[in-house]
Amino acid sequence: MQATTDLDVIIVGAGPTGLSLAASLAQRNVRVAVLDKQAAGANSSRAAVVHAHTLEALEEVGVTGAMVRTGVPATRFSIRDRDRVLVNIPFEDLPTRYAYTLMISQAQTESILRERLATLGVDVRWNSAVAQVTQSEESAAVKLADGTTLQARYVVGADGMHSLVRESAGIHFDGARYEESFVLADVRLEGDVPDDEVILYFSPAGMVVVAPLPGGVHRIVATMDTAPEHPGIPDVQALIDARGPQRSRVTVRELVWSSRFRVHHRLAAAYRDRRLLLAGDAAHVHSPAGGQGMNTGILDGLRLAAHLSTALHTGDGTSLAAYEAERRPVADGVISIANRLTRLATVPRLARPLRNLLLRTLGSIPAFRRRLAWRLSGLVNRQREGSDMRAPVAADGVTG
Ligand SMILES: Cc1cc2nc3c(=O)[nH]c(=O)nc-3n(C[C@H](O)[C@H](O)[C@H](O)COP(=O)(O)OP(=O)(O)OC[C@H]3O[C@@H](n4cnc5c(N)ncnc54)[C@H](O)[C@@H]3O)c2cc1C
């Protein structure tokens, strides 16, 4: 390939992972290019949950303030079987400036990250589909569909689940597809629905999550054996009726947006092959239960920026091995929690009383509730990430 540009890092993919990585690298004066095959900001809105640790970490790139001003805080998370609360997890007591889960659409998170990146002098190159990725001992290169070639010292695949960078590196993506599909719907509801709590309803037919979003909208996420491509009000109403609260009926008044997804649980066998690196969904995917996918991707991006800038300065790849050692176990843990939640949610009817008893007993133990809050918020990973994320400097001046 004949290279036309010289860069330190090329990032393939301008989703939340690629944007976080790019912003952090640009702040470290690393010469970076971000390429995406889509037209500007065309990514579909999937994630809606940003956890405390992610908000802490994003202070480094100066976007937390804008995100907090845009989203709505959910201070509690509960697991229920119809009206019965099995586990109640309060976030208020967490030792963080963000003692809640921030509810904000993925589209808004990406838009805030893009704006920040632009102020750092980096614009995403839209309509830039990467068709080929190659590497040599000294550099890596991408060839775009229009024939242009860009070269850099490293190429990062933040190009989602069907990552071309991962394929080009020959890295296996082990796992399988969930049998069920996932329904996502943003709706306006009428009835007794809290606007400061994320509720996960377990039911033999599958789970349903009801979570608040800004503007009086609620996000519904549910597993279904066979879901329609664009679920309508009657579909969402049927899900809530069959799995949600029973004592007082919740009615779907308006459908703002809906979609259906097929989801996999997979983990890349490695996060690096010499000059090619992986982050976000390119490296790990799993069920949306627990709302961890985008959070894990953003944290991959920020941590990779720190390790890459060390590698670029020292000229050796030791810190890149540390990136995989630090982040792959986190993704492994997230995948197993999501799988456990999915299994627990859908136990057969006969086993349901036993599961409920077990969860209610565990849920009455304050240490168990604290541990779950610590895990869901991501704060459990603070230690693994070293001191640069424990006491972040607020680039946007956010202190609480
Ligand atoms: C139904 C559902 C619900 C979810 N809910 C949540 C939630 O509540 N909380 C949460 O944290 N996570 C959630 N997730 C997961 C979350 O959406 C993903 O983890 C997140 O989008 C991953 O970000 P990413 O940047 O790694 O990849 P993506 O968002 O997939 O971005 C990859 C980008 O790469 C680009 N690209 C791909 N190939 C190329 C190429 N060859 N050339 C150029 N560009 C390319 C794409 O256009 C895309 O913009 C959910 C996922 C699903 C499916």
The ligand as an ORCA input file, in Angstrom:
! r2SCAN-3c Opt
* xyz 0 1
  C     -29.983     -3.850     22.482
  C     -28.772     -3.247     23.099
  C     -28.888     -2.492     24.270
  C     -27.746     -1.971     24.893
  N     -27.852     -1.268     26.074
  C     -26.726     -0.840     26.706
  C     -26.780     -0.105     27.939
  O     -27.844      0.217     28.475
  N     -25.607      0.275     28.529
  C     -24.395     -0.004     27.947
  O     -23.353      0.367     28.532
  N     -24.312     -0.663     26.767
  C     -25.436     -1.084     26.134
  N     -25.357     -1.729     24.929
  C     -24.047     -1.939     24.312
  C     -23.540     -0.683     23.606
  O     -24.484     -0.184     22.696
  C     -22.240     -1.034     22.889
  O     -21.406     -1.700     23.823
  C     -21.524      0.219     22.362
  O     -22.223      0.794     21.304
  C     -20.116     -0.165     21.870
  O     -19.480      0.966     21.399
  P     -18.293      0.832     20.361
  O     -17.850      2.238     20.114
  O     -17.294     -0.138     20.864
  O     -18.922      0.190     19.051
  P     -20.100      0.748     18.112
  O     -21.017      1.633     18.855
  O     -20.666     -0.459     17.443
  O     -19.340      1.646     17.048
  C     -18.518      1.086     16.047
  C     -18.356      2.108     14.922
  O     -17.428      1.583     13.968
  C     -17.870      1.906     12.671
  N     -17.278      0.934     11.739
  C     -17.469     -0.403     11.706
  N     -16.742     -0.973     10.716
  C     -16.096      0.041     10.103
  C     -15.201      0.099      8.973
  N     -14.826     -1.006      8.294
  N     -14.723      1.303      8.601
  C     -15.076      2.455      9.261
  N     -15.920      2.434     10.322
  C     -16.427      1.247     10.740
  C     -19.387      1.839     12.758
  O     -19.998      2.617     11.745
  C     -19.656      2.389     14.167
  O     -19.900      3.785     14.149
  C     -26.477     -2.225     24.295
  C     -26.381     -2.948     23.090
  C     -27.527     -3.456     22.498
  C     -27.397     -4.224     21.209
*
